[in-house]
Amino acid sequence: MGMAALPAISMLPRQSFADVPATAAVNTTGLAVTDTEVTVGILHSATGTMAISETGSIEAEKLAIEQINAAGGVLGRKIKFIQEDGASDWPTFAEKAKKLLVNDKVAAIMGCWTSASRKAVLPVVEQYNGMLYYPTFYEGLEQSKNVIYTGQEATQQILAGLNWIAKEKGAKTFFFIGSDYIWPRTSNKIARKHVENVLKGKVVGEEYYPLGNTQFNSVINKIKLTKPDVIFTDVVGGSNVAFYKQLKAAGIDLAKQPLLTISVTEDEIDGIGGENIAGAYACMKYFQSLDNANNKAFVPAFKKMWGEKTVIGDVTQAAYLGPWLWKLTVEKAGSFDVDKIAAASPGVEFKGAPEGYVRIHENHHLWSKTRVGRAKLDGQFELIYETADLVEPDPFPKGYQ
Amino acid sequence: MFGDYSIGDLGSIFVMQGFAGLILFSVYVLMALGLAIIFGQMGVINMAHGEFMILGAYVTWMTSNLFQAYLPGLFAGYFFLAMILAFVASGALGMLVEWVLIRHLYKRPLDTLLATWGLSLMLQQAYRSVFGAREVGVELPQWMLGSLQVTSSIEVPINGVFVMCLTVLITIGVAYVMYKSRWGRQVRAVVQNRIMAGAVGINTEKVDRYTFGLGCGIAGVAGSAFTMIGSTGPTSGQLYIVDTFLVVVFGGAASLLGTIASAFSISQTQSTLEFFMSGSMAKVLTLLAVVGILMLRPQGLFALKVRK
């Protein structure tokens, strides 16, 4: 249908369109919703350090919005998006979130990536009663009426992977290496409790390096000295590249020395180089190579829109879920009102998720499967293990704090 | 922590750890040499030093892609050509920047801080627009990967040895150019007194431009070498800038020997501490020691003796 047809349609009596409810009925709080359009915000870093990671999320959200529009939109309305740049700067994130909510009156925000940016945006979305769909796997210890967490929280991501490697490799001793900030420290705390209390193993080393550190030779020597059964890593950003290159150069063969990472997705391998990390295990919920019907439609669609060479990591997939979950929730609630969406979210299920199937939990996180993949030379992961059932999200895990 | 290990094991670990310290030392010297010339000799606070390094890294990446596509047979040797190209590219950009920006600021050294910081932001965004926001992976020829097996339990990484050799060569080259060649004398004359140097017939503009270009070119070579050990992305240069200034300032700004001594002491402290405590803690203690020593010796480890 051409754009010219739209004004004619909106002049017709509204009762004749059973599937397009009146704007006044679905939007009682003055959001940017018209008879034909609804506006949402995209808020990520397109510039600055974090652009490396957040670019994929922006791409995935735009793809989801385009697909939803092609399928008829939300409550008969096309989604229009306003993109703002958080510029890798946390106060900017808060300011732009406020602009989106107060000036643009967006119905939802797809955005943030680092925990720091989410923590900056959280008071804003709570104060102005917005809805944020947050894509990154993160440390947990948070829950809000105004946020849907489409990535995994720490226990969901870590515990199944540790169980698997303990059983499969008979691992008893673990060496933890992380970047020095809240996510690795919280994740390692959970992992340590699990190793010591549940698996009855031993943590033989726990090391943190400042963000952006590029020299890992000392810690690699410590690994050689302590000979752990498993190296467990949550090093992030540019440090990742340095770490795996130096590990390889130091003669540690990942085919013989099991290494489990929770921070390396296909995106990171682009920079690390497949030959430097082949053989390592990654534990998360999505790999580009997943073999299911949804993913087989998603990957080509993503590549068609953003180029053959693009890779899709865990967070990119989680970002793709955001607009879809929002659409499904709006349709369930029959309204764009944030309060109604927040209340209707629990129980919303998305059967078309590239990772398979997800459902929103009462605590606004997602039920999802946890998977272990082995890195291959071509930069893709080969699926080795997945949990039989969906893993329950538990942002405030008892016994792990 | 050593109770369960045999003497032999411990011995090999200490040898490897010593080697790790030496590699860190070479890395520090390599990244600081260019700045030692630009900041130490010319007094320009070049905040864009890291971005000149990353230009070298991107040139290496492009060279590696070209070789893979058109000359796969010669791939094993591409790295040497890449380093030369990195030197030329960064050096040329450096000379351009000197001509457009820096030459107007020699009398206002503090302003170079702001100008070059702005330059670094512009370069970062330029890399992001040209090469994309994501990091790129530089593929290395097979012989540069892995480690040398010295004894059954001692292994040294090949890329570390490569960086060390490169550092020694470049340091000797720079020392020769600065202290033995006619041109080096001109550089030092211009730095000490630009007006007098001009009066005795030295073309100060030319000397300034080539010196700045040389410093940036060396940064480019360092960036090229660091593709072996670190990441290549638009903002990767930021990872090196603090350490680089730390080494140059601690060594005494105007002294090449000071830079080397400072790189040695910082890297050894860092690497030894890293072995006995966590990485973050080691960094904190190293910085504290540096701050303490700079309070006692504000001019740095080695200072040029001048009559006040």
Interface residues (C-beta under 8 A of the other chain):
Chain A: A46 T47 G48 T49 A51 I52 T55 D180 E206 E207 Y208 Y209 P210 G212 N213 T214 Q215 N217 S218 V219 I220 N221 K222 K224 L225 G237 G238 S239 N240 V241 A242 K245 Q246 K248 A249 A250 G251 D267 E268 I269 D270 G271 I272 G273 G274 E275
Chain B: Y5 D9 I13 M16 Q17 F19 A20 I23 L24 V27 Q125 R128 G132 A133 R134 E135 V136 G137 V138 E139 L145 G146 S147 Q149 E155 P157 I158 N159 G160 F226 M228 I229 G230 S231 T232 G233 P234 T235 S236 Q238 L239 Y240 Q270 S271 E274 F275 S278 G279 S280 A282 K283
